[in-house]
């Protein structure tokens, strides 16, 4: 079961009362707790009412794992993942 931390007063629409630093912290903590790979090379920032996650991980499919965790917290269509990771051999 996924551990999702949502700060008090978080508004999924990014409106009045939203706490962007708490939102980013929630995503970071969830990834650190759940990811089966190192997440220290990731950068997080807000862009409008969405979250941008950039960096590199050393795990095939790591970008999709990051997207699923972040979307569970902020909602679908509010996450942009720009993460490089190795591909499975073809």
N, C-alpha and C positions, 0 to 999 in steps of 0.2 A: 504494500500500500504506500502510495506517495505521501510524503510529508509536505504540506503546502502551508507556508506562513504568510498570512495576509495582515498587514498592519491595520490597527483600528482606524476607521474613517476612510478606508480605501474605497474609491469610487471607480468601478470598472470602466466608466465612460471618460475618465480623466478630467472630470469637472471639478467643481468646488469641493474642497475637502480631500482631494487626492493627495497622497504623500509619495512623491516620486522616489525619494531616497529610500524610503521603507519598501517600496515596490521592488526596486533593484536589489536591495538587501535580501528580500524574500527569495528572489530568483537565485542569487548567488548562494545562499545557504541551502536551498533545496538541491541545487546542482552539486555542491560540495558534499552533501549527505548521501545523494543517490547515484551520482555518476560513477561508473566503474573505470574511470580514467581521470587523469589530472586536469583540473579546470583552472589552474592558476594563470594560464596564458590567455584568458578571455577578458575582454573589455565590455562594459555595459554602459549604455547611455539612453536617454530618452530623446525621441524625435517626434514632436507633436504629442499625440496621445499613445504612441507606440514605443516599444523597446527595441533597441538595436544591440545585437550581441555579435562581437567580432573577435577574431583570434584564430588560434590553431589548437587542435587536440590530436593526440596520437592514438586514435581509435577509429576503425572503420565504422561508419554510420553514426559517429559522434554528433554530427550536425543535426541529424533527425532526432536523436535523443534529447539534445539541448532544446530544440524547437518544441517537442512534446511537453517537457517540463515547464518551459516558459509559458506556453499557451494554456496549460492547466492553471497557471497563476493569473495571467492578465487577459486571457481570452483569445480565441482564434482571430486571425487577421490583424493582430496588434503586435506581432513579433516579426522582426527581420533578422535572420541568422546569416551571418557572413563568416562562416567558420571553415577553415581548411582542415581536411583530415584524409588519411590514406583510403584508397579504394580497395575493394576486394579484388584479388587477382582474377583476370578474365579467362 
